[in-house]
Amino acid sequence: MSSENEYVIQYSGLKLGTHTFDFEIGSKFFESFEYSDIQECAVHVKMSMEKSSTMMVLLFDVEGKVEFPCDRCLEPVSLPIHGDYRQVVKFSDYEESSDEEIIILPTGEYEIDVKKLIYDFIMLSVPLKRAHEEGECDEELVEKLNDFLIDELPEEPTDSEENEDDIDPRWQALKDLKNKEN
């Protein structure tokens, strides 16, 4: 099976019931997606398809490790991921869905490409904070970043301290209205 068709499931010839598909996702998988910052990847995706005459329910189990640039030091950090996801696919020529959990396919279709779904579910499994454990980051880079860290915010002038000459003339009329109401 070519890598182009590896994620295309031809469901028309499958019997009603549950079918299982396994996908091994490596770094090459992410090359076709723009703006993916995954550097290395070893993820196993198990997809169960519950097929009925009017719809399919796709259940995805995502498990593995992905490598990203660290949010603090930009050195590679390997993170474990895990997630269980569900996607409903309905067959209809007349129905439309605004629900993101439901995909509508025409009744004449015979296959579905799950590559984008797998990508989305892997990305949803990634932790929000992608950083090394405390003390594991590149110390030299962390010190450089700390040199640019601002400890205190500059004080903003209060209304009474504001100089009337500094006000943009376009906003002066609004300020006058505000003062009339008070």
JOFENSUL-V592457 format. One record per residue. N is the residue number from 1. RES is the residue in three letters. D_FIRST is the distance of its C-alpha to the first C-alpha in Angstrom with 2 decimals. Layout:
n->N res->RES d_first->D_FIRST
n->N res->RES d_first->D_FIRST
This chain:
n->1 res->MET d_first->0.00
n->2 res->SER d_first->3.80
n->3 res->SER d_first->6.56
n->4 res->GLU d_first->8.26
n->5 res->ASN d_first->6.61
n->6 res->GLU d_first->6.17
n->7 res->TYR d_first->9.82
n->8 res->VAL d_first->10.25
n->9 res->ILE d_first->11.68
n->10 res->GLN d_first->12.77
n->11 res->TYR d_first->16.07
n->12 res->SER d_first->18.04
n->13 res->GLY d_first->17.17
n->14 res->LEU d_first->17.83
n->15 res->LYS d_first->21.36
n->16 res->LEU d_first->23.83
n->17 res->GLY d_first->24.02
n->18 res->THR d_first->22.12
n->19 res->HIS d_first->18.42
n->20 res->THR d_first->17.04
n->21 res->PHE d_first->13.87
n->22 res->ASP d_first->13.73
n->23 res->PHE d_first->12.61
n->24 res->GLU d_first->13.74
n->25 res->ILE d_first->15.08
n->26 res->GLY d_first->16.40
n->27 res->SER d_first->18.54
n->28 res->LYS d_first->15.92
n->29 res->PHE d_first->15.02
n->30 res->PHE d_first->18.64
n->31 res->GLU d_first->18.81
n->32 res->SER d_first->17.87
n->33 res->PHE d_first->20.74
n->34 res->GLU d_first->24.27
n->35 res->TYR d_first->26.99
n->36 res->SER d_first->24.99
n->37 res->ASP d_first->27.21
n->38 res->ILE d_first->24.96
n->39 res->GLN d_first->25.20
n->40 res->GLU d_first->23.28
n->41 res->CYS d_first->21.30
n->42 res->ALA d_first->20.13
n->43 res->VAL d_first->19.49
n->44 res->HIS d_first->18.08
n->45 res->VAL d_first->17.55
n->46 res->LYS d_first->17.94
n->47 res->MET d_first->17.77
n->48 res->SER d_first->19.74
n->49 res->MET d_first->19.79
n->50 res->GLU d_first->23.09
n->51 res->LYS d_first->22.81
n->52 res->SER d_first->26.06
n->53 res->SER d_first->27.13
n->54 res->THR d_first->28.18
n->55 res->MET d_first->26.06
n->56 res->MET d_first->23.45
n->57 res->VAL d_first->24.21
n->58 res->LEU d_first->21.50
n->59 res->LEU d_first->22.70
n->60 res->PHE d_first->21.24
n->61 res->ASP d_first->22.41
n->62 res->VAL d_first->22.02
n->63 res->GLU d_first->23.28
n->64 res->GLY d_first->23.37
n->65 res->LYS d_first->25.04
n->66 res->VAL d_first->25.05
n->67 res->GLU d_first->27.25
n->68 res->PHE d_first->29.38
n->69 res->PRO d_first->32.51
n->70 res->CYS d_first->35.52
n->71 res->ASP d_first->37.55
n->72 res->ARG d_first->40.75
n->73 res->CYS d_first->40.21
n->74 res->LEU d_first->36.82
n->75 res->GLU d_first->35.80
n->76 res->PRO d_first->32.36
n->77 res->VAL d_first->32.54
n->78 res->SER d_first->29.96
n->79 res->LEU d_first->30.05
n->80 res->PRO d_first->28.73
n->81 res->ILE d_first->27.24
n->82 res->HIS d_first->26.96
n->83 res->GLY d_first->26.87
n->84 res->ASP d_first->26.36
n->85 res->TYR d_first->25.64
n->86 res->ARG d_first->25.69
n->87 res->GLN d_first->24.49
n->88 res->VAL d_first->25.81
n->89 res->VAL d_first->24.15
n->90 res->LYS d_first->26.65
n->91 res->PHE d_first->26.38
n->92 res->SER d_first->29.29
n->93 res->ASP d_first->30.35
n->94 res->TYR d_first->33.62
n->95 res->GLU d_first->33.26
n->96 res->GLU d_first->32.73
n->97 res->SER d_first->32.46
n->98 res->SER d_first->33.87
n->99 res->ASP d_first->32.72
n->100 res->GLU d_first->29.91
n->101 res->GLU d_first->28.78
n->102 res->ILE d_first->28.10
n->103 res->ILE d_first->25.48
n->104 res->ILE d_first->26.52
n->105 res->LEU d_first->24.02
n->106 res->PRO d_first->25.44
n->107 res->THR d_first->25.60
n->108 res->GLY d_first->23.71
n->109 res->GLU d_first->20.49
n->110 res->TYR d_first->17.63
n->111 res->GLU d_first->15.06
n->112 res->ILE d_first->15.59
n->113 res->ASP d_first->14.09
n->114 res->VAL d_first->15.21
n->115 res->LYS d_first->14.65
n->116 res->LYS d_first->18.34
n->117 res->LEU d_first->19.56
n->118 res->ILE d_first->18.07
n->119 res->TYR d_first->19.67
n->120 res->ASP d_first->22.91
n->121 res->PHE d_first->23.14
n->122 res->ILE d_first->22.65
n->123 res->MET d_first->25.34
n->124 res->LEU d_first->27.56
n->125 res->SER d_first->27.41
n->126 res->VAL d_first->28.78
n->127 res->PRO d_first->32.55
n->128 res->LEU d_first->34.86
n->129 res->LYS d_first->36.72
n->130 res->ARG d_first->34.51
n->131 res->ALA d_first->37.07
n->132 res->HIS d_first->38.04
n->133 res->GLU d_first->40.48
n->134 res->GLU d_first->44.10
n->135 res->GLY d_first->45.21
n->136 res->GLU d_first->41.79
n->137 res->CYS d_first->41.56
n->138 res->ASP d_first->42.64
n->139 res->GLU d_first->46.43
n->140 res->GLU d_first->47.38
n->141 res->LEU d_first->45.27
n->142 res->VAL d_first->46.49
n->143 res->GLU d_first->50.08
n->144 res->LYS d_first->49.52
n->145 res->LEU d_first->48.18
n->146 res->ASN d_first->51.16
n->147 res->ASP d_first->53.50
n->148 res->PHE d_first->52.32
n->149 res->LEU d_first->52.47
n->150 res->ILE d_first->55.07
n->151 res->ASP d_first->57.18
n->152 res->GLU d_first->59.20
n->153 res->LEU d_first->58.69
n->154 res->PRO d_first->61.45
n->155 res->GLU d_first->64.04
n->156 res->GLU d_first->64.02
n->157 res->PRO d_first->67.40
n->158 res->THR d_first->68.73
n->159 res->ASP d_first->70.03
n->160 res->SER d_first->73.58
n->161 res->GLU d_first->72.63
n->162 res->GLU d_first->70.79
n->163 res->ASN d_first->72.76
n->164 res->GLU d_first->73.42
n->165 res->ASP d_first->72.98
n->166 res->ASP d_first->69.36
n->167 res->ILE d_first->68.31
n->168 res->ASP d_first->66.47
n->169 res->PRO d_first->68.96
n->170 res->ARG d_first->66.36
n->171 res->TRP d_first->66.20
n->172 res->GLN d_first->69.94
n->173 res->ALA d_first->70.66
n->174 res->LEU d_first->68.20
n->175 res->LYS d_first->69.75
n->176 res->ASP d_first->73.19
n->177 res->LEU d_first->72.06
n->178 res->LYS d_first->70.77
n->179 res->ASN d_first->74.10
n->180 res->LYS d_first->76.10
n->181 res->GLU d_first->74.31
n->182 res->ASN d_first->75.09
